[in-house]
Amino acid sequence: MREKNIRKLIKIVEDSNIAELEVSRWGQKVRISKYSSNPNNALNAASQKQNEAQQIELDEVAGQSESPIPTAPVSSVASDQANGQVIRSPMVGTFYGASAPGAEPYVEIGDHISPGKVLCIIEAMKLMNEIEAEISGTVLEILVENGNPVEYNQPLFKITAK
């Protein structure tokens, strides 16, 4: 996608009450989010726009992969060292802890994870989105039951960071 088209999409998101916009076109994917991935982080407007531009570039690169199942980056990792870090849902959908009913879960309490490890699937509009870890650590708690609906930014897992 051309930069001027991406800038138009950013303007649409800024001028509307849309929180997030994702567009796929000719094998490229662009995702624009109005809000910071970490709600506790107080960034000024300039750095937020810079982060959005970096996210757009990352999403374009990710959209060029040949993966049959779309993957979504983990929306945010809130830091709370005493209780571990919280991995939150990047979208609204249905949470699945395994690839199929009766299959082994992707992760269980006590499992060690590393960046890129699939933690769960969130089904949104009949698309299965693999949610991958961005940090290393041990799974302390799974906060959602299999098959339950999840909201945007809802806590999914508690992880001890390593």
C-alpha positions, 0 to 999 in steps of 0.5 A: 500500500502506498504511503498516501493511502496509509495516511488517508486511512490514519486520517479516517481513524483520527476523525471518526469514533473508530478505535481500530481499522485493519485493511488487507489488500493484495497480500498486504495488511495494514492495522491502525489503532487509535489507542496506545497498546499500554493503557498505563503509558502516558505518551504525548501525541507526537510519540503516539503517531510515531508508534502508529507509523511503526505499527503500520510498517510492521503490519505491512511486513507481516501481511506479506507472509504466506501464512494460511492463518492470520496472526495477530500481535499480542496487544499489550503486556501490562507490567506488574512485577509482583503479580507477573505481566498480563497479556491482553486480547488484541481484539474482540472474539472467542477465545480458544486455548487449543487448535481443535476440540479435544486437542492439547492446549497451546499452553498450560499453567506452569509452561515456559513460553518464549516470543513467538509461541502461540498462546491461544486462538481468538476467532473473530468473524470466522477468522482464526487469529493466533495470538503469540507471546512477545515475552519470555516467562512462565504461565502463572494463570489463564484468565479466560475459559475455552470458548468464552467471548473476549473483549478488546484489551481483556486480560488473557494470561498472567506471565512471570517475565524471565 
